[in-house]
Amino acid sequence: MTHLAKQAKTASRELAKLNTDEKNACLLAMAEALEKNADAIKEANGLDVETAANSGLSSAMLDRLKLDDKRISAMAKGLREVAALPDPVGKTLDERVRPNGLKLQKISTPIGVVVIIYESRPNVTADAASLCFKSGNATILRGGKEALHSNQIIAQTMIEAGKKTSAHFPEHAIQVVPVADREAIPLLLGLTQYIDLCMPRGGEGLIRAVTECSKVPVIKHYKGVCHVFVDAEADLQMAENIAMNAKVQRPAVCNAMETLLVDKKVAGEFLPRIAQKLAEKKVELRCDQAALTKLSGLNNKLRLKLAAEQDWFTEYNDYILNIRVVDSVKQAVDHINYYGSAHSDSIVTRNEAHAREFLNDVDSATVYWNASTRFTDGGEFGMGAEIGISTDKIGARGPMGLAELTSYKWIGIGDGQVRT
């Protein structure tokens, strides 16, 4: 781990010297190489899938692990999209001249060495490496043991393409941890003299384990307990569309809704109609007493259950939804700020004052007015590929793209000034 980290630190200094054209040329060559090497990538991935299936990995996880021509093409497309994005390095973020004539400039710079720890999906290897490369950061990738062969060949394909394209390409700008031992992670994340940042991507268990053992800064979100609040003055058809999209389009992702809050003034009308739609998707409804009372006896196809206290804190990533009836915007906000995970929350209303109260008072990384929580995504925000989502308040918050992978430094330009 020390050897990998030292190589990455050296590579990060060389990588920071590459200009935009050189980085883009490398990324485009990497994209082409992934497509040309598709057969070898699928062969390596087949070994991973076979081993994972024999070890009892779930069908959902096997699907995330599998690479086919479509997914390899999507990886290549992602690299080309990153190449087309503006370079985040070297931007003047602030500029001022002091009374003594000293000129100060705040310039965006790479962070340095970024460790990405993730599970199952080997396409993350290409996404994360390309974003770190474009932003001038060396990256050390530690995927799950189930994808070791896939991750290695993807990274090696990208490295070889970069080396052929630019004489200045640092060979160790992209590295994959070559062992599956869990003991490697705390060792790697203890190397504060070489590693600048860690970003874990995966379930809450993985993220908490990484955060607890790391001695380097970690940017993360633990879970996505996202809410949609249907206000008393909501357009109920719009609310129905938003709630259905937020819950069932892709229930296993972190920006899917886990709790639906409904103002009591419209609960009698809205709850039966949304419950019927959710029943068609076989969603289990865990309701507070008020919601349960309104829905009981309506339809024997409804899967109803009284919500327990812990349910309000839970990210299900499944066809399960909490429902609570509230009496005001304030009660909705208080519920979200207490039970939520500061990820993504939405209000549906025609009342601007209610919307502004919600947007101002909900303490989450992303808040919406009349839109689905499913938009919390780097691609949907126009950032290109996404490195992750942060619910931290120091540094990046919300979807993270290229700009969030930079730091900055101050440059002072004088003509002999000394401090008195």
N, C-alpha and C positions, 0 to 999 in steps of 0.2 A: 504493500500500500504506500509506503514511503517512497519507493522507486517511482510508482505511477504519479504520485503527487509532485515529486521533484520535476519529473519530465513535463507535467502539465504547467507548472509555474514557469519553467524556461520557455515552453511553447507560447504561453500567454503573452510574454514580452515580445516575441517575434510576431505573433498574430496581430498585436496592436499596431504594428507598423504597416500592415497591408492596407492598400487604398481600396476605395469602393469598387473600382473596376476589377481589381484582382479578386476580391471576395466574390463578386457576382459571377465572374468567369468560372471560378471554382465550383460554386453552387450549381450553375447550369451544367457543368461537366459531371458533377455528382448525380444530378437528376438523370442525365442520359445513361450514365453507367449503371444505375439501379435498374433501369428498363432493360438494358442489354444483358445484365447479369441475372435476369429474372429466374431463369431455370435453376441456376445454382442457389439462389436465395430460397426458392421453393423447396429444393432438395434438403437444404439445411433446416428449413422450417418443418419439413416433414418428419425429420428426426425428433425435433422438439415436440411436435404434436403427438407422435407415436408414444414417446416416453411419458408425456403428460397424461394421455388417455389410459395407459397402463397403470399409472399411479393414482387413478381415480379422480382426476380433475373434472369439475363439473362441465356440462355441455356448454353453459354460458361462457365459462372461462376458456374452454377449447375454441369457441367461436372467436373470442377476442385474440387468441394466440395465432390462429390460422392466417397465413398469407396466401393470396391468390393473385392472378394477373391484375385484377381490378384494384386490389389494395396496394400492390407495388406501384401501379400507375398513379394512384392517389398520393403515395409518398413522393414520387417524382414531381407531381404537380405542386405539392406543397413546397418543395425546394425551389421550384421556379417562381412561385408566388413570393417566397422570402427574398429571392434575388431581385424581384421587381419593386420591393419596398424601399423607401428612403433609408439611407445609412443613418443609424442613430448616433454614431460616434463623431466627435469633432464639432458638434453644434454649439453655437454661442447661446447659452441659456440666460445669461444676464451680463450686463456691461455697465460700468460706471466709472466716473473720474472723480477722485477725491479733491477737496479744496487745495491740497498741496501739489496737485498735478499727477498723482499716482493713478495710473489706469488699471482697473481690475476687470478681468473677464472670467466668467464661470463657464467652463467648457465640459461637455459630456465626454466621458471616457468609459472604456470597458471596466467591468468589475474585476476580472482577472481569471480565477479558476472557479468554475461552477460544477458542483456534483449534483447529478440528477439521479434520484432513486425512485424506481417505478416498478409496476407489476404487469406481467402478462403481455400487454400489447407491444409487439416489436416495432410497430410504426412510430412509436414514441422516440425510438433511437434516432430515426431520421429527422423528425420534427425538432427534438431538443437540440441535436447536434447542429442543425442548420441555423436555428435561431441564435444559439450561442456563438457560432462561427461568424454570422453576419454582424453581430454586436461586438465582435472582437474578443470573445471569451474562449479560453480553452475549457473543454468539458470532459468530465469523467462520468461515464454512464454505468449505473449499476441496476440492470434489469433483474427480473425474477429468474430463478434457476430454471424455470420451465421454458424460457426463451433464450437460453445462453447461446446456442448455435446460431439462431436467427440474428440476435443482436450483434454477434461477432462478425458475421458476414456482411451485414448492412454497413456497419462502421468501417470495415476493411475496404469495402467497395467504394465508399465515400472518400476514404483516405487516399487510396490509390489514384482515384480520379483527380483529387486535389493536387497531388504530387506531380502528375503528368501535365497539369494545366499551368501551375505556377512554380517557378524555381524557388520562390520564397515561402512556399507552403510549409508550415511547421508540422513535421511528421506526427508529433504527439499532441496536436491541437484537439484531436478527438480520440478518446481512449475508452475501452470497455473493461470493467473489472473482470478478469478472466476466471474468477473462482466464484462458486455459489455459497461458500461458507458465510453464515450470518456474522461470524466474528470479524469479518472484513469491514463491516460498516462502522462500528465504533472506532476501530483503528484508523480508518480513513478520515472520519469526522473529528478525530482528535488532533489532526495535523494542521493546527492553526497557522503555522508559519508558511504553509503552501496553499491551503484551501481558503477561499474567500467567502463562499456561499454554498448552502445546500438547499435543494428544492425537492421534497418528496412528493410523488404523485401516486395515489392509490387509496385504499380504504383507511378508515380512521385508525385502525390498529397499527398499520404500517407507519402512518404519519406520527402518531404519538410515540411509537418506539424510536423513530429517528430523532424526533425533537428531544426526547429525554436523554438520549446518549450523546447528542452532538455538542461539541465545544465550539463549532463555527456557527455563524448566524444561519437560521432556517426560515425560509419564507414558505407559508403553508396555509391551507384551510383544513380543519379537522373533519368537518362534515357539512352537508348542505341541508339544513332544516329550513326550507323555503316556504313562504306563505303567499296566498292571494286573499285579499280582503275585499269582499263585495259590500260596498257602502250602501246606505239607505237610498242614495240618489244615483245608483248605478243603472246603466243600460243593461237590462238583464240578459238580453241576447248576446251582447258583447261579453258580459261576465261569464256566460256559459261557454262561449268559444275560448276565452282565455283560460278558464279553469280546466277545461278538457285538454287543451294543448299543454298546459303546464304540468298536468299529471300524467297523461297517458301517451303522449307522443314518444317519449323515451323515459320510462319511469326509473331506470337504473342509473341515471346521471345525476351529478351533484346539483344541477340547477332545476331539477324537477320539484314541483310542489309536494310538500308533505302534509301541510295543514291548510284547510279552507276555513276562513273566518267570514261569517255572514251577519250583517246587521239585522237585529230582530225585526225591524220595520219591513224588511223584504224577505225574511226567512220563510214565512208561510207560503209565499209564492215561489221563491227561488229554489229552496231545498228539494221539493218533490221533483222538479224538472231536472235539476242537475243530478240528483240521485238516480233517476231513471237512465240518464245517459251513462253514468258511471257503472250502473248495473250491467249495461250492455257490454262493457269492457271487463266485467267480472272483478270490479274493484271492491275490496272489503272496506266498509265505512266504520271508523271508530269515532263515536259521537259523544259530545257532552249530553247531559240529561235533556236539555232544551231541544237539541237537534234530534235526539233519539225519540222524544215524544212526538215531534212533528212527522217523523218518517215511519214510525212503527205502524204496521197494519196497512200501509199504502200498497205494498207490492211484495209478494212472497219471494221474488227473485233478489230483493235487496239483501246484501250480506251485512247485517248490522251488529254492532257490538258497542258496549259502553266503554268509553276511553278511560284508561288508567292514567295516573299522573305521569308515569314514565313515557307514555306514548307521545306526549306533546314535545318531548326532547328528542324523539327518535327519527333518524334518517332511514327510511325503509328501503329505498331503492327497489321498490316492488309495487304491486297493484294493491296497495293499502293506503288509505287516506284518513287523516283526522279531520273532524268537522266540529266547529264550535260556533255558537250563536253569541254575539256581543251586542252591547247596547250603544256603542259610540265609536268614533274614530280613536278616541283616547284609549278605550279599553282594548281595541285592536292593536294599537301601538304598544301598549304596556305588555300585552301577551307576546308580541313578536320580540320585544327587547328582552323579555325574561326567558322565553323558551327557545328562541331562534338561535341560529349559529352565525349571524351577521354576514350571510352570504347574499341572498337575493330575495326581495319581497316586493309585492305589487298591490296597489289599490286600484279598484275599478269604480269610477264615479264620474258624474257630470258636474259635480260641485268643485270648483277650483279651490275654494278655501279649505275644504276637506282634504283635497289632494295635497295642497301645500303643507298642511299640518302633518300629514303622513310622511311626505318626502323629507320634511325638515326634522321630524322627531324620531323616525325609525333609524337606528344606529347600525346600518348594514353597509357592506361594500358597494352594493348596487340596489337602488330602489326605483320602482317603475310606477307610472301612472297610465292606466289603460293599455297595458302590454304584458305579455307572458314573461315569467321568470326565465324561460328557456333561452332568452337572448343573451344571457350572461356567458359570453364565449368570445375568445379573441377574434375568431373569424367573423362572427356577427357584428363585432365592434369595429371591423375594418382594420384589424391589426395584423392580418395574415394568419399564419400558424400561431398557435398559443403554447406558451411554455407552462402555463398553469393559472390557477386562480388563487388570490390571496385574500384572507380576511383579516390580516394583520393591519395595524394602524401606523406602524413605522415602516417607511419605505413604500413598496408597491402595495396597492389595494385594488381588488377586483381582477378582471382578466389581465394577464400579463403578456405583452408582446415584446418587440425589440427595445422600445424605449425603457421598459421596466428592467431590462438586463444591462443597463448602464448606470454608472455613478457619475461623478464630476470632480473636477479639480479647479482651483482658482489660479489664474495666471496674473501676476502683477508686473506691470511695465512702467519703469520710472526713468528718470534722468539724473539720478544722484540723490534722491530723497533719503533722509534719515529721520528717525523718530526722535522727537524732543520731549 
